[in-house]
Amino acid sequence: MTNRIESIEQLETLYGEIGQASLVKEVAKIIPQYRAFIEKSPFCSLATSGPEGLDCSPRGDVPGFVRIHDERTLMMPDRRGNNRCDSLKNIVRDPKIALCFLIPGSRTTLRVNGEAYLSIDPDLKASFAEQGKEPRSVIVIKTHAIYFQCGRAIVRSKLWEQEAQVDASSLPTPGEVLAYLSDNEVGGKQYDDEWEERANKTMW
């Protein structure tokens, strides 16, 4: 592959000056306007880094599931999953973290960069209980930079528009992927058929 950009100078020459709005929008603390996005969001992507490389994990819950503790601190319960703990292992070894919040119906996303640690404080975990079940840990995030992302990506992708919704039956199922990768030792139709009931029992 030729014509690679090899320096920051090349990149800046290609893209030109940074718009003033792109600089003004970034702050370290949670201003009231940014609070509104976090409190309305039921979903975010969680990015972490560790010795094995980068990880980006989807996180979803009831709107406002990422709690605002104070103007520089966010708290996110770690709900039930597959126990790989990729993100959590990374946080233990490298506290750098990034979040990207999505709000259904809004073309604006909110980005947060900071550092995090895992808390297993009993009272804190209890405060995040849903349907009588506590998270096994809570991700506590100290914010370093918070800013909104303009809506071009959402507009281009038509993410929230009905016409852009994909028919799930046109995609491989998790069971089919597992069966393919394991020579039919894991997954398959039974895995897909049982997933709904299994997930409902372990949602929290």
ABEGO torsion letter per residue (X at the ends): XBGBBABAAAAAAAAEBBBAAAAAABBABBBAAAAAAAAABABBBBBBBBAAEBBBBBBBBBBGABBBABAABBBBBBBBBAGAGAAAAAAAABABBBBBBBBBGBABBBBBBBBBBBBABAAAAAAABBGGBBBABBBBBBBABBBBBBAAAAAAAGAABAAABBBAAABBBAAAAAAAAAGGABEEAAAAAAAAAAAAAAAX
